[in-house]
Protein backbone atom coordinates (compact mmCIF):
# COMPACT_ATOMS: atom_id res chain seq x y z
CA UNK A 1 0.00 0.00 0.00
CA UNK A 2 2.82 2.32 0.85
CA UNK A 3 4.48 1.69 -2.55
CA UNK A 4 1.26 2.52 -4.39
CA UNK A 5 0.99 5.79 -2.48
CA UNK A 6 4.58 6.76 -3.40
CA UNK A 7 3.87 6.09 -7.08
CA UNK A 8 0.74 8.28 -6.91
CA UNK A 9 2.71 11.12 -5.23
CA UNK A 10 5.50 10.86 -7.84
CA UNK A 11 2.88 11.07 -10.62
CA UNK A 12 1.36 14.20 -9.07
CA UNK A 13 4.82 15.76 -8.62
CA UNK A 14 5.67 15.08 -12.28
CA UNK A 15 2.48 16.76 -13.40
CA UNK A 16 3.24 19.79 -11.20
CA UNK A 17 6.78 19.99 -12.57
CA UNK A 18 5.46 19.83 -16.15
CA UNK A 19 2.95 22.60 -15.39
CA UNK A 20 5.68 24.72 -13.79
CA UNK A 21 7.98 24.23 -16.83
CA UNK A 22 5.19 25.22 -19.23
CA UNK A 23 4.54 28.35 -17.16
CA UNK A 24 8.26 29.25 -17.19
CA UNK A 25 8.58 28.65 -20.94
CA UNK A 26 5.68 30.96 -21.78
CA UNK A 27 6.45 33.67 -19.23
CA UNK A 28 10.22 33.89 -19.87
CA UNK A 29 9.92 36.06 -23.05
CA UNK A 30 7.59 38.49 -21.29
CA UNK A 31 9.89 38.79 -18.28
CA UNK A 32 12.93 39.17 -20.56
CA UNK A 33 11.23 41.92 -22.60
CA UNK A 34 10.18 43.75 -19.44
CA UNK A 35 13.76 43.59 -18.13
CA UNK A 36 15.15 44.90 -21.44
CA UNK A 37 12.79 47.87 -21.38
CA UNK A 38 13.19 48.59 -17.67
CA UNK A 39 16.99 48.38 -17.48
CA UNK A 40 17.78 49.23 -21.16
CA UNK A 41 19.74 46.00 -21.64
CA UNK A 42 20.08 44.80 -25.22
CA UNK A 43 18.02 47.69 -26.66
CA UNK A 44 19.81 49.24 -29.66
CA UNK A 45 20.61 52.93 -29.35
CA UNK A 46 21.14 53.48 -33.07
CA UNK A 47 19.09 55.94 -35.07
CA UNK A 48 17.03 54.49 -37.90
CA UNK A 49 16.00 57.76 -39.56
CA UNK A 50 18.57 60.40 -40.42
CA UNK A 51 15.96 62.97 -41.37
CA UNK A 52 13.51 64.45 -38.91
CA UNK A 53 9.76 63.77 -39.07
CA UNK A 54 7.99 66.44 -41.11
CA UNK A 55 4.73 66.55 -39.15
CA UNK A 56 4.32 70.34 -39.19
CA UNK A 57 4.80 70.74 -42.93
CA UNK A 58 1.74 71.34 -45.11
CA UNK A 59 0.51 68.93 -47.74
CA UNK A 60 2.54 69.23 -50.98
CA UNK A 61 -0.38 70.75 -52.89
CA UNK A 62 -0.36 73.68 -50.40
CA UNK A 63 3.30 74.54 -50.92
CA UNK A 64 3.87 77.95 -52.56
CA UNK A 65 5.51 76.54 -55.70
CA UNK A 66 4.91 77.17 -59.38
CA UNK A 67 5.60 74.12 -61.53
CA UNK A 68 7.79 74.75 -64.56
CA UNK A 69 7.82 71.21 -65.96
CA UNK A 70 5.72 68.13 -65.47
CA UNK A 71 7.06 64.59 -65.46
CA UNK A 72 4.88 61.52 -65.52
CA UNK A 73 3.99 60.94 -61.88
CA UNK A 74 2.30 57.69 -60.98
CA UNK A 75 -0.09 57.16 -58.10
CA UNK A 76 2.42 55.16 -56.06
CA UNK A 77 5.39 57.50 -56.44
CA UNK A 78 7.19 59.16 -53.57
CA UNK A 79 8.61 62.64 -54.17
CA UNK A 80 11.97 63.98 -53.10
CA UNK A 81 11.47 67.76 -53.10
CA UNK A 82 14.61 69.79 -52.59
CA UNK A 83 15.60 73.43 -52.52
CA UNK A 84 17.99 74.25 -55.33
CA UNK A 85 18.81 77.89 -54.59
CA UNK A 86 22.55 77.41 -53.90
CA UNK A 87 24.96 75.18 -55.89
CA UNK A 88 21.99 73.95 -57.88
CA UNK A 89 23.72 71.93 -60.59
CA UNK A 90 25.82 69.98 -58.05
CA UNK A 91 22.79 69.37 -55.82
CA UNK A 92 20.63 68.18 -58.72
CA UNK A 93 23.41 65.92 -60.00
CA UNK A 94 24.10 64.23 -56.66
CA UNK A 95 20.38 63.68 -55.99
CA UNK A 96 20.01 62.26 -59.52
CA UNK A 97 22.83 59.82 -58.69
CA UNK A 98 21.09 58.94 -55.40
CA UNK A 99 17.89 58.29 -57.36
CA UNK A 100 19.80 55.94 -59.70
CA UNK A 101 21.30 54.16 -56.69
CA UNK A 102 17.80 53.02 -55.72
CA UNK A 103 18.10 50.42 -58.49
CA UNK A 104 14.89 48.49 -59.09
CA UNK A 105 12.97 50.85 -56.76
CA UNK A 106 13.97 53.97 -58.72
CA UNK A 107 10.58 54.02 -60.48
CA UNK A 108 8.94 54.63 -57.09
CA UNK A 109 10.57 58.07 -56.68
CA UNK A 110 10.37 61.35 -58.53
CA UNK A 111 12.40 64.45 -57.73
CA UNK A 112 11.06 67.99 -57.47
CA UNK A 113 13.78 70.61 -57.87
CA UNK A 114 12.57 73.93 -56.48
CA UNK A 115 14.58 76.91 -57.70
CA UNK A 116 17.69 77.07 -59.84
CA UNK A 117 18.22 77.08 -63.57
CA UNK A 118 18.63 74.52 -66.32
CA UNK A 119 16.75 71.64 -67.84
CA UNK A 120 15.16 68.82 -65.87
CA UNK A 121 17.18 65.66 -65.44
CA UNK A 122 15.45 62.28 -65.95
CA UNK A 123 12.85 61.62 -63.25
CA UNK A 124 12.81 65.27 -62.15
CA UNK A 125 10.30 68.11 -62.18
CA UNK A 126 11.30 71.75 -62.05
CA UNK A 127 9.51 74.35 -59.95
CA UNK A 128 10.17 77.65 -58.23
CA UNK A 129 9.01 79.23 -55.00
CA UNK A 130 6.17 81.76 -55.40
CA UNK A 131 7.01 83.00 -51.93
CA UNK A 132 9.41 81.82 -49.27
CA UNK A 133 7.61 79.40 -46.90
CA UNK A 134 8.25 79.33 -43.15
CA UNK A 135 9.81 75.86 -43.34
CA UNK A 136 12.32 76.82 -46.08
CA UNK A 137 16.02 76.23 -45.50
CA UNK A 138 18.79 76.55 -48.07
CA UNK A 139 19.48 73.24 -49.84
CA UNK A 140 17.14 71.26 -47.60
CA UNK A 141 15.19 68.27 -48.91
CA UNK A 142 11.85 66.69 -48.06
CA UNK A 143 10.68 63.15 -48.72
CA UNK A 144 6.95 63.17 -49.50
CA UNK A 145 4.71 60.10 -49.56
CA UNK A 146 2.48 59.18 -52.54
CA UNK A 147 -0.50 60.99 -50.97
CA UNK A 148 1.46 64.27 -50.83
CA UNK A 149 2.17 64.23 -47.08
CA UNK A 150 5.73 65.18 -46.08
CA UNK A 151 7.33 62.25 -44.27
CA UNK A 152 10.92 63.33 -43.56
CA UNK A 153 12.82 66.60 -43.67
CA UNK A 154 16.55 66.71 -44.38
CA UNK A 155 18.69 69.79 -43.69
CA UNK A 156 21.57 70.55 -46.05
CA UNK A 157 24.06 69.11 -43.54
CA UNK A 158 22.68 65.54 -43.97
CA UNK A 159 24.83 63.53 -46.42
CA UNK A 160 23.02 62.20 -49.49
CA UNK A 161 23.97 58.65 -48.48
CA UNK A 162 21.77 59.07 -45.39
CA UNK A 163 18.89 60.34 -47.52
CA UNK A 164 19.34 57.20 -49.66
CA UNK A 165 19.28 54.98 -46.54
CA UNK A 166 16.06 56.58 -45.29
CA UNK A 167 14.43 56.35 -48.72
CA UNK A 168 15.34 52.68 -49.06
CA UNK A 169 14.03 51.98 -45.56
CA UNK A 170 10.72 53.71 -46.31
CA UNK A 171 10.37 51.78 -49.56
CA UNK A 172 11.05 48.55 -47.68
CA UNK A 173 8.44 49.16 -44.98
CA UNK A 174 5.91 50.64 -47.43
CA UNK A 175 5.65 47.92 -50.02
CA UNK A 176 3.48 48.72 -52.99
Rosetta blueprint (number, residue, H / E / L):
1 X L
2 X H
3 X H
4 X H
5 X H
6 X H
7 X H
8 X H
9 X H
10 X H
11 X H
12 X H
13 X H
14 X H
15 X H
16 X H
17 X H
18 X H
19 X H
20 X H
21 X H
22 X H
23 X H
24 X H
25 X H
26 X H
27 X H
28 X H
29 X H
30 X H
31 X H
32 X H
33 X H
34 X H
35 X H
36 X H
37 X H
38 X H
39 X H
40 X L
41 X L
42 X L
43 X L
44 X L
45 X L
46 X L
47 X L
48 X L
49 X L
50 X L
51 X L
52 X E
53 X E
54 X L
55 X L
56 X L
57 X L
58 X L
59 X L
60 X H
61 X H
62 X H
63 X L
64 X L
65 X E
66 X E
67 X E
68 X L
69 X L
70 X L
71 X L
72 X L
73 X L
74 X L
75 X L
76 X L
77 X L
78 X E
79 X E
80 X E
81 X E
82 X E
83 X E
84 X L
85 X L
86 X L
87 X L
88 X H
89 X H
90 X H
91 X H
92 X H
93 X H
94 X H
95 X H
96 X H
97 X H
98 X H
99 X H
100 X H
101 X H
102 X L
103 X H
104 X H
105 X H
106 X H
107 X H
108 X H
109 X E
110 X E
111 X E
112 X E
113 X E
114 X E
115 X L
116 X L
117 X L
118 X L
119 X L
120 X L
121 X L
122 X L
123 X L
124 X E
125 X E
126 X E
127 X E
128 X E
129 X E
130 X L
131 X L
132 X L
133 X L
134 X L
135 X L
136 X L
137 X L
138 X L
139 X L
140 X L
141 X E
142 X E
143 X E
144 X E
145 X L
146 X L
147 X L
148 X L
149 X L
150 X E
151 X E
152 X E
153 X E
154 X E
155 X L
156 X L
157 X L
158 X L
159 X L
160 X H
161 X H
162 X H
163 X H
164 X H
165 X H
166 X H
167 X H
168 X H
169 X H
170 X H
171 X H
172 X H
173 X H
174 X L
175 X L
176 X L
